[in-house]
Amino acid sequence: MEHRIFLTDLHAYNNGALIGDWVDITEFNRDDDNFSQICERCGIKEGNEFFITDYESSFDIDEYIDSETLYRLSDVISSCSDDYIQAVCEYCCDLEEQIQHCEDEDLDFIHSDDPSYEDLAYSILEEIGDLDPDDWKSRYFDYEAYGRDLVMSGDYTIVSNGYIRND
């Protein structure tokens, strides 16, 4: 998944010109302190403020973001899987909270290509080893109802690519 922003010169924009360029967020490197170089490449004149006119990312990126947040985003995009990032971004809406969950990797995420109540129940029961799907007794177990109860009780949240366990 691409994570990129359209970095724009605010002064030029306020004067009727759209000067900027698309930048992959992973290009921001705190060690190189390359923010000014990226701004220069995008046509942002030294001393002018920048803002983001568009973005393509799972993260909910605000127009006015600081360079430190862009560095943190670059770090988490490089260190977390796309599936985890997508799940976190669906789970919470606040950018700072999204970044924090990715930095800490503190959410218990179970990936699924086709999330459903039944699939959640199978995943949980398989993980804890409580029920053998090949056992004749398992035919009488209502996997869908169990999965629905796990979600309705607040223990799990279904996202488009899996499940997040709520603590």
Secondary structure, 3 states (H helix, E strand, C coil): CCCEEEEEEHHHHHCCCCCEEEEEHHHCCCCCCCHHHHHHHCCCCCCCCEEEEEEECCCCCCCCCCHHHHHHHHHHHHHCCHHHHHHHHHHCCCHHHHHHHHHHCCCEEEECCCCCHHHHHHHHHHHHCCCCCCCHHHHHCCHHHHHHHHHHCCCEEEECCEEEECC
